[in-house]
Amino acid sequence: MKTIVIGATGHVGTYLIPLLVKAGHDVICISRQLRQPYHLSPLWDKVKMEVLDREALDAKGVFGETIRAFSPDIVIDMICFTVESARQLVASLKGTVQHFLHCGTMWVHGYSVEVPTTEDQPRNPFGDYGIQKAAIEKYLLEENRASGFPVTILHPGHIVGPGWAPVNPQGNLNPAVFEALKNGDELLLPNLGMETLHHVHASDVAQAFQKAIEHRDNAVGQSFHVVSPKALTLRGYAELVAGWSGKTANLRFLPWKEWKELVSETDARLTWDHIAHSPNGSIEKARKLIGYEPVYSSLAAIKEAVQAMQAD
């Protein structure tokens, strides 16, 4: 199978490309620049690298045609963020590809109503990113029903792995939070710390894409959550991280309006985005239909990332 991965050298692609090569795919990696994946593997020597500026080609209306010219059997799109971009790609690939896989996000749900959230619950997206991703999902599934376009959509949670900072127990990306818990210092949490985060290791996301390809008949026309088996509350997350160093988490809770005034504007913005969504997704559908079985719990995935971050 000739398989194109658009956005191949990012978090998930780092793990996905070697899996595809091992499975016998003839892989073409599309990226905006020739950068190294997070973790090198000799299997990367077996792929073809192509540098394409998607945004520029989309503006000219030729990105889809450019991808079609490679004559792929499978296209995996990791970096589609607007309906217009999705439409252009689908228009060019319709009738030519056997499987099209789109990387969505748990953000399509917006706030949850019943938890764990299942894929069939109504969408309540908010924020430009979530709204656009939900619109892309809606368009792709409608295209599948109308024309049989062979799409599968995978919705990851907070992707984590060695090489980048994980979303921390405050719900932002400030690495000082992990240091505070390690040292037993006081950590401020918003509200009662009962909002949730749902992480997933990048290698487990890669596994889900591979499984969807392997179980194409079950995967086409479907959306799947790709998260760890269980979400974490902010409070529980902080307590578990402190336990890595034999400490008891020294936590203090403040109402949101007070808490946000004591952190940076960036940290407050990221925290609000995460706790307002408070994702908590079910993976039962993915387990049943494509055999997805995450190797990492949320905490194990986070620990690996934090250890790598603190070792740098």
Secondary structure, DSSP 8 states (H G I E B T S, - for coil): -EEEEETTTSHHHHHHHHHHHHTT-EEEEEESS----SS--GGGGGSEEEE--HHHHHHHT-HHHHHHTT--SEEEES---SHHHHHHHHHHHTTT-SEEEEE--GGGGBS-SSSSB-TTS--B--SHHHHHHHHHHHHHHHHHHHH---EEEEEE-EEE-TTS----TTSS--THHHHHHHHT-EEEEETTS--EE-EEEHHHHHHHHHHHHHTHHHHTTEEEEE--SS-EEHHHHHHHHHHHTT---EEEEE-HHHHGGGS-HHHHHHHHHHHHH---B--HHHHHHH----S--HHHHHHHHHHHHHH-
